[in-house]
Amino acid sequence: MNTEIHNTRIDAVYAGIPEHEVFTSDYSLFSPDEARLFTKNTGIHSRRVAPDGVTCSDLCYIAAEALLADFDVANEIDLLIFVSQSPDYFLPATAILLQERLGLRDACMAFDISLGCSGYVYGLQVVGQFIQSGAVRKALLLVGDKSTISTAYQDKSTYPLFGDAGTATLLSFSADSKPWFINTGSDGSGKNSIIIEGGHSRNPYGTYSEELLDYDGKMHSKSHLHLEGLDVFNFALNRVPQSIQETLQCSGKLMDTIDYLVLHQANGLITKTLARKLNVPLERCLTSIEQFGNTSSASIPLTLVCHGDELYGRKDISLILSGFGVGFSWASLFLSADFPKTKLITHA
């Protein structure tokens, strides 16, 4: 689906990360050669891992708290959306908990969206539609995941890949903003390629064994994340360039006129292969995977934050943001605007 969003401005993108840093070279199930090969293919040198008791909403909270303080807009927020697949509870919605915790007025609408890797762009689209309708003037989009809680240490395909992060994006009505162009899609036939089978209505806790099983060399239980990397790689190479090209076609732009491409940080090999397929030099692909790993829905806004010091103040910068993964689902967005204020906050 192609969508055009008007009158919407991104004022700021803040990110919250755990203090604890884990290095690929220290993963005990890797030999030194395996660790070097993993880093070469994925680009991941280290990740941030949240301790027990710290949730994704805690990481989003510290980002949002700092953002609201810097902009002094807590009493002006009309909408709060929390995008994640690691909520605090089955119910109530985590967005409502964050609305109260952040001290936002009770006239603020708050709800969750359950999406992973494509979630940031989907969230921008939903917020943008509220803003351009005139119903909302200012909104908070809180996006992130605590993916490490769902990975088994014994599973080499997932445990050293994922990191934790939460982000907060402030969006406002702006009559002067240039339009956004968005392409979104989904293909549920890929559901088994990135899945946690156990723990909800289909397979409730207590109805299956929690023992670790061998899934073609991947050791985990049904309560852990199951990842078929080759399936994801093939999906990304097929769908993402097509989505980006459709986005560019709608915007009337050419790829070589775009300042930066910001892809979901699935792994370094996917980023490099997509860049090559799209004829985009690697220096125009912003990344964050080296220090943070695959942070699921947080990866695009976290990447923007990681490059904020060098890009803040740039006027009329053109970006393609493209998220893709679990579902399968995908979403690409073109925008041209002044680069927003960014900040990185560490959860002590």
N, C-alpha and C positions, 0 to 999 in steps of 0.2 A: 504494500500500500504506500502511496506517495502522499505526503502531507506538507502543507505550507503554513508556517507559523509567523504571525506578525506582532509587532508592538511588544516584543519581549526582549529583555536585556539580562545578561548574566553579570551581576555586580561583583561577586566574589566566590571563590572556591577554597574552602579550608579542608584540611585532612587531619584525622587523629590516628596515630599509630601506637602500638605497644612499645614499651621500652626494651623488652627482651629481644635480642638479635640472635638468630641461629644461622650458622654457616654451613654451606653445602659440604665443605671439606670435613666437617665434624660428624656427619651422619654415619653412624657406626656400621650400617649395612652396606655401605659403599667401600670398595677397595679404592686406593688412591687413583688408579686408572679410571674406575667407574665414576668417581667424583669429577675428575677432569673432563671426561666425555659428557657427563650430564651438564656441567657448566657450559661446555662448548655448544651443546645443542640447544639448551634452554636459555642460556645467558644468566642464570641465577647464581649469584655468588652468596647471597644471604637473604634472609626473610625476617619479618617481625611476627612473633607468636604471642598472642594474648594469654595470660595465665588463667587458671581456674577462677571463676567468679567475675571475670571481666568479659562482657558481652560485646557484640557488634554495636548495640545501642549505646553502650558506654563510650565507645570510640567516636561514634557520631555525635554524642552529647558534648564531648570536650571540644570538638570542632565547631559545633553550632553555638556553644556557649561563648567561645572566643569571638566568633563572627558577629553574634548579636551585640556583644559588648563593644566591639570596634565600630560598628555601624549604628548603634543605638536605635534599633528598629524592633525590639521585642514586642512593643505595643501596636505595631503596624502589620504583623504577619497575619494574613488571611487564610493561608493554606499551608499545611505541613504534610509531606508525603515521605514515607519511609520505604525504601526499596531494598529488599534483602531476601535471602533464603535461609537466614539464621536469626529469626526473631527471638524475642525473650521468652514468649509463651505461645502455645497453640492459640490461646485467647486470654486477654483482650489484645487488640492490635497494638503493636509496639509504638506506632505513631502517636496514639493517644497517650501512652505513658510518657513519651518525650514531650508532648505538648504541655503536660502538667509539670514535668520536671524542669523544663526550660522557662516556666513562668509565663507562657503565652496566654493571651486572653481566651475565654471560653467560647468566643465567637469564631475562633480559628477552627476550620475544618481539618480533620486529620484522619488519614487512612494508610494502610499498607498496600504495597504491590509486591507479589512474590515472583521475582525474576532474578536471575543470576547475571551472567556475563554481558547480556545486552541491556541490563536494567537501567543504566545511567541514561542512555539515549531515550529509552522508552519513558523514563521519568521526566526528562526535559520536554518530551512531546506532550505528555499529559499536563504538566504545569503550564506549558506554553498555550495550550488550548483553553485552560481556565483564564489565563491572563488576557489573551486576545479577545475572549468573549466579553470582557468587562466585569466579570464576577469577582476577580482577584486583582489586587494591586501589587502586593508583595507576597512571596512564597519562599518557604524553605524546602529544599529537596535534600533529604538525608539518605545516603546510599552507601552500602558496605556489606561485608560479610566476615564472619569468624569461621572461615573454612577449615581451619586446623582442628576444630573440635570434631570434625567428621572424617578425618583421615586416620588410617591405621599405621602405626610406626613400622610395621612389617611390610607395608605395601610401597615398594620402590617407585611405583608409577604415580603415586599421589602425595605421599608424606613429604618429600623434599621439594615439591612443586608449589605448594600453596602457602600464602601468608595472610595475615589479618589486617584489616584497615576499615575505618569509617570516615565518611566525608560529609560536608555540608555545603550546599550551593544556595546562594541568595539570588533570587530572580525578581525583577520588577517590571511594571508596565513602563514602556517608553515609546512615545509616538515617533521618535526619530530612529528607532532601531531598524536595521535592514532585515528583510525576511529570512527565516530559516527554511531549509528544504530537507525533508526527512523521508527516508525509505525504510519500511519495516516489513518483517515477514516471519513466518514460523512453519516448522515442519515436524510434527509430532512423531513421525516415523523414526526419528533419531533419539527418542526418549531413553532407550536402554544404553546409549553411549556415554551418558553422564547421568548417573542415577544413584540415589540412596533408597534401596528397596524397602527397608524396614523402618517401623517407627510411627506410621501414621495409619489412616483408615484402611488402606488396602492390606497392609501387613502390620497390625498393631503390635506394640511392645508386649512381650510375654507369649506371643504365638509362634515364635521361631527361636532357633538356637542362636546364641551369641558367639559361638565358637568361630575361630578364624578358618576360612575355607580357601582352597587354592583355585583361583580363577585364572587359569593359564599363566601361572607364575605370579599372580597378584594375590597376596595374602590379606584378606579382610573378611569381616562379617557383613551381614545384611544391613547392619546399622551404620556401616561406613560407606564412604563415597566409592563408587565403581566408575572407572574411567577407561574408555577405549580410545587411546591416543590417536591411532591411525584413522579411526572414523572421524574424529574431530578435525584432524588435519585435512582430510579429503573434503569434509563439509566446508571448512573455512576457505579452501582454495576454490571451491565451486561457487559458493554463495556470496562471499564478501566482495570480491571484485565486481560482481554483477550488481550488488546493492549500491556500492559506491558509484559505479558508472550511472546507475539510474538517478542517484542523488545529484550528481553533476549535471546530467541531462536536464533535470528539472530546474536547476539553478542557472543553466546557461553557461556554466564555467567549464574549463578544461583542467585536467589534472595538473598540468605543468604550471598553472597559474595559482595553485594552492600553496600557501606558505608552509603548512605543516599537516601531516597525517598523524592522527592519534588513534591507534588501534587498541582494542582490548588486549591486555598483556597476557595472552595465553601461554606462549613461550617464544623464545627468541627465534627459533627456526621458522615458526609460522609467520612472525613479523617480517623476517628477511625474505621469505618466499613470496608473501603477499606484496611487499614493496617492489620486488623484482617483477612480479606479474603486472603490477600497476605502473611500472616504469618510474618509480619514485626513489630518488637517492636516499640512502639510509640516513644521511644527515638531516633530512626533512621528516624523518619518522621519530616522534618523541617517544621515549621509553622510560619505564621505571622498574622494570622487572629485575634489573641487576641487583638492586638493594632490597626489593620488597617481594619478589616472586609474583605468582599469579594471585592477585587479590580480588578475583571474581568481579562483582559489580562495582567495586571501588577503583578498579584499575585505571579507567579513563580519567576521572577527576583527580586521582592521586598523581597520575602522570602530569596533568596540567600544573598541579601544585609543585611538583619536583622541578619544573622548568619556569616557575613563576619569577624567580629572581632575574633571569636573563630576558624574559619576555614582557614583564609588567611595564606598562607605559607605551608599548607598541600600539600604534593607531591602526585601525582598520585591518587587522590581521585576519587572514582567511584560514579556516580550519575545517578538516573533515574528521569527525568523530565516528568511530565504527565499533560497535560491540557485537559479539557473536558467541554462541556456545549453547549451554544447557537448554534442552528443549527438543529439537534444536530451535533457536530463535536468533534473529539478527536485526540490527537497527543502525542506520548510518545517517549522519546529519551534517549538512554544510551550513556554516555561519561565517559572517564577516563582521567583526566588531573590534573594539578596543579590548586588549587582553585584560582580564579581570584581576583584581587584587587576590593574592593567595597567601596562605600561611600553613605551616606544618607544625602540629602540636603533638608532643609525646605524652602518653599516659604513664604516669609514674607508678 
